[in-house]
Amino acid sequence: MAYPDGTPVPAEENPLTRALAGETIDGMELTMTPPGGQRHVIMAHARPLRDPGGRITGAVASSFTITALRERERELAAFAGIVAHDLKRPLATVRGFAELIHEDLTGPAAAEPAGERPRPAARPSGSTGYSGITAGDHIRHLERILAAVTGMSRLIDDLLAYATARDATLTLTGVDLQALVQEIVAEHLAAATAQTDRPVPQVYIGSLPTVCADAPLTRQLINNLIGNAIKYTPPGQVPRVDVTAAPAEPGWVRIQIADRGIGIPPGEHQAIFTGFHRAAAGYSGTGLGLAICQRVVERHGGTITAHDNPGGGARFVFTLPTPDNPPPQA
């Protein structure tokens, strides 16, 4: 038993011990980590028991877990930071460049009646507005606006997927991973081919089984992992992705997606699954992709882990149930 900061609770500070000494404890936040288990946050209460004469004859204590509550609060705080930074920043970009275009197209004399509005005697060749900014400048401004809007749209999509992965009702069906992965890979290859400045990824797809899962969530899971494997590759290097599967314990399949990219920073193999966590500087993203993956896998009763790839890069290993082992609806 420990305080929230990890400091062990002395025996004399144990809620039950304090209650036996006559104290009433209402709402003491503590943490407990069973051997080999996960850390839980609990709220403890304790009070002394007294006989008719007021003498303490014992004590009673109770506690309940607030781990999920604290996690929701952490997510809410992170979401507030995302809204304040990752949404407001591109909005400022949109506004700034929109104002530049508006000012140039309307000019400083736009408020004057049309018949009295002075026109510049001469403008630089190729200019389109009162300030002499060229059409090329307008195009670049609009490209910045479109990029900012695309980033906001991607973030909103990920936020919705993050919530859906936790709260949506599972619609379980037989999902053919072979067909699904081939379809997802084809989409990524088509996108890479359209971008002539990037090498086309090399993807190996092994023999993949059918699993019992929610099809849209499974697509989100695999698309995120393959997309990350391609994205987190050093510039100029051909992305290499291997997708394989093997039987796990009875009723489960173990799927592995391995790459030869930049790998995972030391000590962050678990942290990367935390919502809004960004491990690699210089790469765009919302910090939600792997958190979505973890939620999807856990909703199906499985596990997902990250490992270093012996040849460089990263390996993500997750389990999904077989058709004869449907997960409980949660």
N, C-alpha and C positions, 0 to 999 in steps of 0.2 A: 504494500500500500504506500502511495506517495502523494505528495502535493502536485498540482498541475505542472509545476516547473520541473518535476522529476525528483525533487528532494524527498528522501524516505521520511515517513511519518514516525516520530519517536513513539515508543510504547505508551508514554504518559499522555500523548496527544491523540491517541486512538479514540474515536467518538464514544465507543462503549466504555472505555476506561474513564473518560471524562464524565460520562453519565453516572457511573458508579460513584464518582466523587461528588455528585450532586448537581452537575451542570446539565442544562438542556441544550442540545445541539440541533439547530434547525438549518438545514441546507449547507452542509460542509462539502465543498467540491474536492474530490480526490480522484486518483487514478489507480487502476489495478491492472497488472500484466501477469497472467498465469504463465507458468513455465511453457515455453514454446508457443505461446499464444499471442494474440493481438492486444494492444493497450486499449483499455476501456476507461471512459470517464464516468464517474458515478457521483450522485448526490446523496450524501449520508445524513440521517437524522437519528438522534438518540435522546432518551430521557430516562431519569431514574424512576424506579418503582419504590413506593413508600407504603409502610403499614399505617394503620389508623393513627398511630402515635407520631407519624412523620419520619420514622427511622427508615433509612434506605435499606431495602431488602434485595434489591437487584436492579437490573436495567434492561431496557429493550432498545434495540437498534434496527433500523431498516435502511435500505438504499435502493436506488433504481438507476439504471444506466441512462446517461444523457449524451452518449457518444455521438449518436446521430444528430442530436440537437446542436452540439458543438461543431460538428462537421458542416451542418447547414449554415451556422453562423459564420464559419470560416469562408464558406463559398459565397455567402452574401457580401462579406467584406471584400473578397476578391472581385466579385461582380461589380461592386461599387467603384473599385479602382479601375476596372476595365471600362466601365461607362465613362468615368471621368477622364480617362487617358485615351483608350483605343477607339472610342467612338467620337469623343469631342475633338480629338486631334484631326482626324480626316474631315470632320465637319468644318473645322477652321480652314482647312485647305480648300474645300469646296467653296466656302464663302469668300475667301481671299481672291481666288482666281476668277470666280464669278463676278466679283466687284471690279476686277481689272477689265474684264471683257465688257461689262456694262458701262463702265466709265469711258472706255474707248469708243464704244458704239454710239453712246449718247452725247459725249462731249461736254465740256464745261458750260456751254451755252444752251443746253437742251431745254432749260426751263423757259427760254425766250420764245415768243410767238414765231411760228414757222417762217412768216414773211420777213421777220426782222432778225432771224438768227444768222449771225455772220458765218461765212464758210472760210476755211483757211485758203490763202492765196495759192499755196502749193503744198503738196505732201510728198514725202519720199516715195520713190517708185515702189509699187507693190503694197503700199499701206492701204488699210481699209477703214481706219477710224480717225477720229479727231486728233488723237495723240500721235498719230503716225506709226502705231504698232502694226506690224505686217500680219498678213493672213497666217503665215507660219507661226507667229507668236500666238495667235488665237488658237491654232491647232494644238500647240504644245500646252497651252493653258487648259484646253478641253481634255487633253490626254491626262493631265494631272487630276482633273476633276473626276474623270472616269475611273482612274486607278483608285482614288480615295473612296468612291462609291462602291467599287468592287470589293475593296477591303472591308468596308462596313457591312456589305451584304454577306460576305463570307463569315464574318464574326457573328452576325445575327443567325445565320444558318447553323453555325456550330453551337451557339447558345441554345437554339431550339432542339438540336440533336442531343445535346447534353441533358436537357430536361426530359426529352422523350425516352432516352435510354434508361432513365431511372423510373419514370412514372407510367409509361405506356403499357397497356395490357399486351402480353405476348400472344401472338397468333402463331401457334406452333404448326409446322408442316415439315415434310421431308425436303431438305435443301441440298441439292446436288452441288457440292463444292467444286467439282471439276468444271461444270458448266459455268458456275458463278465466277470462279477465278479467271477462267478464259475470257469471259465477257469483260470483266474489270480490267484485265491486262490489255485487251484489245483497245479499250477506251484510252488508257494511259499511253499506249504506243501511238495511237492516232494523234493524240494531243502533242506528243513529243515530236512526231514527224512534221507537224504543222509549224513547229518552232525550229527553224533552220539553224539557229545559233546554238542548239543543244544537241548532244549526242543521243541517239535512240537507245533506250535501255535494252539490256539483254535479260530476258526472264525465262527461267526454267520452271516448268510446272510438272510436278510429279503426279503419281496416281493419287487422286483425292476421293474420299468417300462421300456418302450422303449422311447428313446429320439431322437431328430433330431440333429445329430452331425457328426463330422468327426471321423470315426472309429479309425484310427491309433492314432490320438491325444487323443481321449477319453481313449484308452487303456493306453497311456503314463500317462495320468492324474491319473487314478485309480491305475495303477501299482505303481506309485511313492508314492501315499498316503498309500496304503496297505503295501508296502515295508518299508516305514518309521515307520508305526505303529508296525511292527514286529521288525525292527532293534533297535528302540529307547526304548528297554525294558531292565531293569536292568539284569545283568548276573545272571543266575540261576532261573529267574522268567519265568513262562510260558507266552508267548505273548497272549494277548486276544484282538481280533478285532471284532467290530460290524459294519456291513454295512447295513444301512437302508435308506428308502426314504419316502417322504410324499409330497402331493401336495403343491405347493406354490401359488403365485398369478396366475391368469388365464394364461395358456400358458407356465407354468414353473413347473419344478420338483425340489424339494430340496433333495439333497443326503447328508447323514452324514456318516463319517467314524470315529469311536471312538476307543480309545485304553486305556490300563491301564499301559502305559509306564512311562517314566521319566517326561513327561509333558513339558510345555513351560516355559522358564525363565520369571519372571515378567518383564513386559514392552516390551517384544519382540514379541507380538502377531501379529504385523504388519511387523516388521523388518524381520521376518523369510521368508517373500515372496520376499525379495530383493535378486537380483542375487549375488552369491558368499558369501552369509551370512551364517555363521556357528554358531548356538546357543549352541550346546552341545559339550563340549570337551570330548575326549576319544572315539568318534564315527567317523568312517571313512565316507567320503562323499565329494562331490565337492562343496556343497553349492548352487547347481542349481536346485535341485529337486522341491522345492516348488515354485521357480520362474517360472519354466516350467509349473507347475500346474496353477498358476495364469494367465499366458499368454494363456493357452489353454481355461480356463473358460471365460476369457474376450473376446477372439476371438469369442466365441459363444454368447456373449452378457450377460453372467451371472456374478455372484460375488462369491468370495470364502473368507471365514473368518476362523480364528482359535480361539478356546475357550478352557478354562480349563474344564476337565471332572470332574463333582462333586465327583466321586469315585476315582479320581486320574487319571493321564494321560491327553490326549488331545482329542479334537473333531475338526474335519475339516468339515465345512458345505459349500457346493457349489450348485449352481443352473445351470441347463441345460434346453434348450427349449424342449417342447413337439413336436411331429411330426406335429401338426397343427400350429406351431409357429416357422417356420424356421428362423434362425438368418440371418441378412443381410451379404452378402459377403463383407469382409473387407480386 
